[in-house]
Amino acid sequence: MISSSACSKIFTLSAIAIFLTLGGCNPFPKTSKTPNSATPTVVNPLPPSPWRQPQLLRSLDTDATPIVSITISPDNKTIAASSFSGQVKMWNLESGELTLEVKLGTEIRAIRFSPNSQTVASGDAERNVKLYDFAHRG
C-alpha cells in the first residue's frame, strides 16, 4: 500500500510533467508576428578579451604518464609537473630545457612552489604532504 504522502508526491510530479508537456510556462510562445529586424536585441555583450585567441608560448615534452599537477615558481623561472607515476619534472621556463627529473613517491597528486621558489610541497594519493628543498638543484 502506498502512503498518502507518496501518492501526493507522485500526483504532483505527474501534474508537473503533464503541464510541461502541454507547453505550460513557455518563455518563447508561438506567435504569428515576425521579430522587428530593424532593432536587434543584444543581451549582455561581452567586452573584447585578449583571452579569446590564446597564443602557445612553449610546449614541453613529458613521458606517457598523465600529468596531474602543474605549478610555476613565483620567480617565473621554473615550471614543474607531477604525475601519477610519482615523477616530478622541472623545466627552465625561458629555455624549455628539462632541468630536473626525480621520483618523489607514488601518485603525486599536487605540487606547489613556496614563495621563495626553493621549496616544493607535494601531496600524494596516500594523503601525505611532503616538503622538498630544491634550492641546490643545480
N, C-alpha and C positions, 0 to 999 in steps of 0.2 A: 504494500500500500504506500502511496506517495503522500508525503505530508502536505499540508495546505500551503506552507511557505515555499516548498519546492514547486508545487503547482503554480503558485503565484509568479515565481521566477520564470518558469517555462512559458507561461502565458505572456509575461512582459517581453521576454526575448522574442517570442513568436510575433507579437504585435509590432515590435520594432523592425523585425525582418520584413514583414509584410509592408509596413509603412515605407521603408527604404526601397523595396522592390517596386512599389507603385509610383515612385518618384517624389515622395514627400521630402521637403526640405531641400529641394534642388536649387543651388545658388545660381544656376545658369538655366533659367526657364526657357522653354522653346517659345520663340515669338516670330511673327512674320516680318518684323522690322529688320532692316539691314543696318549694321552699325555705320555711323557717320564717319567716312574715311577722311574727312577734312580735319577732324580733331583727334589725332591719335592719343591713346591713353598710355602714359608712361607710369609704371609702378616701381617706385624705389630704384631709380637708376643708380648704378654703381660708378663711383668715380674711377678715372683711369688708374691703373695699377701697374707698377713695374714687375709685379709677380706673375703677370699673365703669360709671358714668354720667358721661361727660365733659360738661363744660359749655362751649359755644362762647363764647369771650371776645371775639373780634373776627374779622371776615372782611375781608381786604384784596384789593382789585381789582388784577389784573395783566393783561397782554396775553394773546394766544392762544398765546404761546410757552411750552412746558412748563418748569416750574421744576425746576432740578436741585439747587440747594443753598439752604438757609435757615440763617441764624445770627442770634442775638440778642446784642446788645452786652452786655458784662459789667456795665455800669451800668444795664441793663434799660430804656434809653430808646429804643433803635433796633432795628428788625428789618430785615434785608437779605435779598434773594432774588436768585439769579443764574439765568440761563437759557442754553440752547444758542445763542441769538441773540447772546450776548455782553453783554446788558443786565444791569445791576445796579440794583435799585430798593431804596430805603430809605424806611421809614415811621417816623413817631413812634409808638412803641408805645402811648402813653397816648391820643392823639387819633385815631390811624389815618390821619393826613394823610401823603400822599406828599411826602417832603422832598427826595428826590434820585432822578434817573433818568439814568444815564450808561452809555455803551457802553465797556466796558473791553477788548474784544478779541473773539475768536471762541470760541464754545463754552466759556464759563466753567463748569467742572465742579464747583468747590468754592470757597466763600468762608468766611473766619473773621475775627472781630474780634480785635485784640490785647487784652491785659489792661487797657489804659488806654482802650479803646473808641474810639481815634482813628485807628488804622491798620487797614487791611483787607488780608489776604493772599488772593490768588486763584490758582487753578490752572486751566489751560485744557487743551484737547484736544491742543495741540501740546507738552505736557509742560513748560510754563513756569510758574514760580511768580513772582508779582509782588506787590510791596507798594505800597499806595497810602495817602497821608496824607489823611484826611478830617477833620482837626482844624478846618479852616476851611471846612467845607461849608455854612455859612450857613443 
